[in-house]
Amino acid sequence: MTVMVDERTSIPELLDGIDAPEGWRVEYVEGGIVVSPPPGPFHESILTNLLYQLIPTVKFVRQAGRGYCMRGDCADRAIGDHVIPDLAIGTRDFTPAEMEEARHTHGGWLPADSLDVVFEVTSSNRKTDTRDKYAAYGRMGIPHYVLVDRAKHTVIVYSDPSGPAPQPGYATTQSFPFGQDVHLPAPYPVLRTTTWN
């Protein structure tokens, strides 16, 4: 479901006010509200496998549930994407002051400038992941977006974000079919995808 909002609406307050069923995600992506159902077992299986591969070598792996926005946009009215990636890798931990600020002034949304890689595994919201979040993550300047496209049995690694451009997205794209190793940018591990079919 996508709902448009106007400039008088506070995005964090609006998202908090949506009565979504437990386990559903409510995000503001590229100008509209996206409400997504909980992921199914195949989606969860891929995410669990990703976690097992990333946790031994990556310090700041963040599971789904945390929401991110650009620092200046977090509490602003009707601007800025407010996204909840399936999985993310941060460049650093959040300071207690950032956590407190996020809790009090941004409705709990954390600054996206701490993120280096975001992961999405497609499910019922494939269009959101392949089109809207591609634009949102590029606009937000997140260095790498890894899309696990279950419909096409492909992993796409996007790099070199556009930032706030008229046509946001990424300049560099690498595709890997399921079964082939996925080479993430250094210093991240090579991902094995043999069990993702």
N, C-alpha and C positions, 0 to 999 in steps of 0.2 A: 504494500500500500504506500503511495506517495501523496503527501498533502502539501500544498504551497502555503507559505506564510508571508506576512508583510513586514515592513520596516519598523513597525511599532512593537513587534513581538520580540521578547527576550528569548533567544534560542534555548539556553539552559532551563529556564522556567517552563517554556513550552514543552520541551522533551520530558521534563519531570511530570508535567500534568497529563501526559498521555497514559491512559489506563490500559496498558498492554498486558496480556497474560504473562504469568511468571515464566521466565526463561527466554522471552522474546527480547530482541534488541530494538532500541529506538534511536535512530541517528538522524542527523541533518546533513545530507549529502548533495552538493551541487544545487542548492536552492530548494530542496524539497525534503520532507520527512519520509524516512524509510523505516518501516516496521518489518522485521524479519523473524520468522519462527525459529525455534531451537533447531540446531543441526541434527541430521539423522546419523545413524550408526556408521555409514561409510565415510562421511565427513569427519566424524569424531575419530575414526580409525587413522585417517591420514594425519590429523592434528596430533594425535598421541604419538605416532611414528616420528613426526617432525620434532616434537619435544624431546623424545629419547635421543635423537641425533644431535640436537642443538645444545641441550643442557650440559653435557660433559665439557664442551669447549667454549661456550659463550656465557659471559657473566650476567648480562641483563636481559634475560628472556622473559617476556611478559605475556601471560595467557590472556585469552579473551575476557572481556568484562570491564576492562579499563577503557575509558573514553578519552580521546585526544582532540585538541583543537590548537590552532596557532595562538601563540601567547597573547597577542593583542586582540584576537577575535573571541576568546573564550567567553567573555561576559557581554560582548557587544550585542547590538540588536540586529537581527536578520542578516548578519554577514558571517562568513566563515563556516567551513565544514566542521562538523562535530562527528567524528567517526570512531567506531569500535572495531579494530581489526581482529581477525581470528587469532592472530599471534603477532608479536612484535619483538624486535631486538632493539634495545636502547644503547646509547653510547655511554650512559652514566646512570647512576641512581638518582632519585629525586631527593632533594634536601627536605628536612622537616618543614622549613618555611614554605617551600613550594607546595607540599602536601596540604599544609594548613591554609594557604592562600586558595588553592584549588577547592578545598572543602567549603570555605566561607564565601568566596567571591565568584567562583565559576561553576557552582553546582557540582563540584567533584571532577570536572573535566581537566585533564592534565595537559601541560604544554607539549606539543608535538615536536618541538625543536630538539627534544632528547632522543628522538627515534632515528634509527639508521636503516632498518629493514622492516617492512610490514608484509604479512602473509594473509592472503585470502584463499579459501577453498570454496569453489562454487557449489551452490546447492540450488534451492528454489529461487534465489535472488541473483541468478547468473548475470543478468543485464546490469544490475547494480555493481557487481564486482568487475565486469569486463569493460564497462563504459564509465559509469559515474565515479566509482572509486579510483579508476585509472586517472581521471581528470582531477579528482580531489587530492589524491596523494601527490600528483605532480604539482598542482597549485600550491600545496602546503610545503613543497620542497623536500619531501622525505626522499633520501638518496636512492633507495631501492624498494621496488614493489615486486613481490613474488606472488604470481597468480597460479594457483593449482586449478586448472580448468578440467574438471571431471568429465564434462560433456565431450571434450576433444582429446582426453587422455594426454594432456600436455601441461608442462610447467613452463611458464613464461617469466623471465627475469627482466624487469624494466629498470633502467638506470639513467642517470643524467636528467633530473627533473627540470621542468620548464620554469617553475615558480609561478607567480601570478601573471600568466600570459593570456592573451585572448583565446587561444586554443591550448589549454593546459594539458600536460601529459609528460611523456618521457621521450628523450631523443634516441636512446639505445634499447634494443630489444634482442633477447636471446631466447630461443625456444628449445625445449628438451622433451621428447616423447616419454611417456611413462615407460619405465624399464631402463632408461638411460640415466647415468649419473648427472646431477644438476650441479654445475659449478657456480657457486656464489662468489661474489667479490671477496678478496682477502679482507680480513683474516678468518672468514667463516668456513665451516667444513663443507666438503662435497656431500651433497644429499643423495642418498640411495632411494630409488623410487620403485624397486622391483615388486613391492607388495601393494602398490597403489591401484592396480587394475580393477 
